[in-house]
Amino acid sequence: MLLVETHPGISLRGCLHVQLAPWAPVANTADEWPEVVFFLGGPEPGTYEVFTRPGAPRPGGNFIAPMLEGDPVELLNTIDRQLGLRTPSQLPPSTPQVLAVRLIAQVLAQESFARVPLRATMGRFNHNGESGLLPWSLLPDSDASSKPQAVTASSVPIRLDPLSQRVAIHPAPDEGMLQTVSHGPFAVVDLNTGALHLMQGHKTVRSASLADAYQAAGSRLGGEVARVLAHLGR
């Protein structure tokens, strides 16, 4: 599975693509992989479309109302069927990748109705065919205070770039993505490795393996969720 953010920003379509693509060098283009696209902005916010193959029908609909008023599990099962997947009969194994997604979901869910919301921003995004690399995605690896603050282009295919699978969790008073790095706190979650980095500006305050923390806490993520919220001043 691969996550890709395109046309970022609520004023644009704010698309989040969940692609059924292997993390390996392949000849196929991204458009040839089955995917579900969630539209967070644009003319029809709160809707989704499922793409299976070129020229095939694109089923979809509204995902906000079913999540709030109906059965969220049934909506997810419907999307699975539309993608041609089997409906899962049990929770997936708690791999580092699964734990990373669970942590992001739990942190954002607890702050859904906060006065200043939290936002998740992908390390790389695609806008009108141009791929951008956000400088904060480099920070957990080193003191990158000398790195450029602006969005930079990347020639590495997004499917092969580990930085594209880093997600920043940060306050978003204007609902905008995290681009330049300020002195404020944010968190970076690596969807590939399951690593969590608490950042203060350009400095890494704390790094942890979610798998190790999950095991040490008796198969619970609550402690790490609380640490992220506290780091963000929540």
N, C-alpha and C positions, 0 to 999 in steps of 0.2 A: 504494500500500500504506500502511496505517495501523496502528501498534501502539497498543494500549490495555491498561492494567493495571486489572483489577477485583478486588474482594475481596482486597486485598493482605495478605500475611502467610502464613506457612506453616501457622499454626493455622487459617486460613480456607482457601478454595479456591485462593487465589493464582493467579488466571487471567491468562494472557497471550494476548490476542486479536491475531491477524494478519489484518487485514481487507483485502479487495481493493476498497478504496474510493479514489476520486479525491480529491486535495487541492483541492477546489473547493466553492463553495456549491451544495448540492444539496437537493432536497426530500425525498429518501429519509431514513428514520431509519437509525441504525447497524445495527439488527437486520435490515435488508433487504439488507445487503451480504454476499456469500459470505465466510466466514471459517473459520479453524481456531483452536480454543481449546485451549491447553495448560494442564492442571491441575497445579500444583506442590504443592498441599497438599490439605487436606480429606479426605474418605473414600476417594478413589481417586487418590492422588498418582502422578505419572508417567504419566498417561493424556491422551488428546486426543480431541476430537470435531470433526467437520467439519459446518458449517452451510452449505447452499446456498440454500435458499428455505424459507419457512414451510410446515410440514407435511411436508417431505421427510424421508426417512430420514437419520439422523445417524451415518454410519460413523465409526469411530475405533478406539482400542485403546491398548495400552501402547507408549510411545515410549522408555522407558529400556532395556529388554532389547535391542530391535533396534539401538539406537545403540551399546551396549556389546558385544553378543555377535554381532550379525549384520552386515548391510551398511547403514551409515547412509545411503548414497546411495539405495539401493532404498527405504528408508523415506520419504525426501523425495520420491522419484518417485511413491510410492503416494499420499502426501498431495496432490501436484499433480494426479494423476488424479482423486482424490476431489473436488477443488475444480473439476474441469472444465478444468484447465490442461494445456497440452502439456508433455510432459517435455522439459526443456532439453537441447540437444545440445552446448552450450558454456557456459563461464562468462559471467556477465553483464558488460557493460562496467563498468569501474572508475569509476563516477560518484561524486560526493561522498557520496551516500546509501549506496551499496554499500560504500564504504571505511569509513564510520562503523560499519556493522553488522559488517564484518570486524574492525575494531579491537576492538570490544566482545567479540566472540566469542573472539579470540585472547588478550586479557587474561584473561578469565574461565577459558578453557581451561587456561592455564598455572598457575592457582591453584586448580584443581578440588579438590585434596586437601590444601590448606593447613590448618594448625591453626585459624587464624582466616580463614574464607572471605571472598571478595569477593562483592558483590551488585550487581546493576544495578537501579536504581529509576527508574521513569518520572516525568517532571515533573508529570504529572497522572494521577489514577486515578479510578475510579468504584467506589463502594461503596454497594450497595443503591439505586442510582439517583441518588445525590448525588455530584457531581463535585467533587473536591478539587484544589487547586493547591498544590504544595509550594514554600515560599519560596525554596529554593536555586535553583530554575529561573530566577529573576530575576537572580541574582548575576552571571553573565558579562557582562551589559549595563552594569552600573554598580556602584559601591560601595553595596551595599544593606544596610549595617550597621544602618540604622534601620528596615528592613522588619520586619514581624511575623514571629515565629518559628513560629507555629502554622500548621496547615493552614487555608487559607482557601477559601471557595467561589468558583467562577467561573461567571459567567453566559454566557460565550462557548461556543458549541458546540464540543465537543472536536475535531471534524473541522476546525475553522477556527482553532484556537488553536495557534500555532507552539510555545508552551511545552510543549504536551503531547508533543512529539516530542523533548524533551531527556531524556537519560538520564544519571543519576549512577552512577559506578562507585566503590564505597566499601567499606571493611572492614565486616563485619557479624557481630560475635561472637555476636549473638543471632538471626542470620538475618533481622533486621527491616529495614524500609525506612528510607531516610534522610529524616527529617522536619525536625527543627530543625537548625540549622547550629551546629556546635561549632567549636573552634579547629583541629581535625584536618584532614588533607589528604583531598581527594577529587577526582575528575575528572568533567567534564561533556562529553558528546558530543552534538552537535546532529545529529539524523538528517535534517533538512531541508537544512542548509547544508554538512554535513561538517566543521564546526569542532570543534576540541578545546580545552578550557579546563582547565588545571590550577589547582585552587583550594586555598587555605590559609585555612580559615575563610571570612570574607566577602571576601577579597582574591583577585583573579585573578593568579596567579604567572606564567602563560604561556598564550598563545593561539596557535593555529596552524591553518592550513588543511590538512586531511589530503590533499587533492588536490595541493597544492603540495609537501608533504613527500614524498608518494608518487612524484611525478615527479622530484624532486631526488635521491631515493635509488635511482633506477633501477628503478622499479616495485616497491618493497618497502615494507612497513609496519613491519618489525621495529624500526626506530629509534624510532618513535613508541610502539610497544608497550612497549619497554624504558623509555622516559621515563615512561610512566604507572606502570609497576610500581615504578620507582625513586622516583617522587613519593609513592607509597603505602607506601613503606618495605619493599618486597619484594625 
